[in-house]
């Protein structure tokens, strides 16, 4: 297996199991105990955009080492430690995506498939007992990256920031995170413990579909939007099995396209600025909606976009 695939999958698992669900679960979703995490993420992404990256490999290995030190104290995090955790994730993610641009769509699909399968299997593991996971994942990243031969990469210069693409990415992340965080707090719709195997298979189907049939992110808007609408509908109709089949498919499908598009940007600064909106602003807004139990807001946003889509495609065609 490509060593960089191990780095990507281990970091995606770290974000899912520790930074996203682990910390939130351990802090019982109290937003006043978590607000420094996205602040640190935005600061890290900004610095990643502005810094002169002379040795990307050493930067990543050093910050993965910081991850291990932070993980040693999991889940007993202060606001300062959460700020540092957010900074590390925010700084390293754009660099990792940029480095991964040397790989193809097949390697990306493999990395996402691994992370979704393992992440789903471990999702029901108690939040307070994930310290070993938090320590092992960055250690895997360091070892795999150490033996990876990182070669000089092509940098694409942009005259304009790709606002349209980033806006679409933010919409998908927002819709996904709002439903995901709402489900994770819903005792009556715990699809991950009841339909674990179904969800893993659905994730793999989504990855396979995006790899073989998915092309440009923009062209896939109607399909992704339709799958999200179905997911929200199955949630409100309380049909957990249907939700466990459709929702993981759309998560995997759009994420393969999203990461592939970010890889194609081939510019650390552009990727980092994009991640501020995609990785932090959209997810933070979605988390706030889920914590306040206002999922209808995300549904309205999707509904408005559903009405705009025909005019949007007529304009670009």
Secondary structure, DSSP 8 states (H G I E B T S, - for coil): --HHHHHHHHHHHHIIIIIIHHHHHHTTT-GGGTHHHHHHHHHHHHHHHHS--S-HHHHHHHHHHHHHHHHTTTT---HHHHHHHHHHHHHHHHHHHHHHTTS-HHHHHHHHHHHHHHHHHHTTS-GGG-HHHHHHHHHHHHHHHHTS----------SS--HHHHHHHHHHHHHHHHHHHHHHT-GGG-HHHHSHHHHHHHHHHHHHHHHHT---TGGGHHHHHHHHHHHHHHHHTT-HHHHHHHHHHHHHHHHHHHHHHHHHH--HHHHHHHHIIIIIIHHHHHHHHHHTT-HHHHHHHHHHHHHHHHHHHHHH-
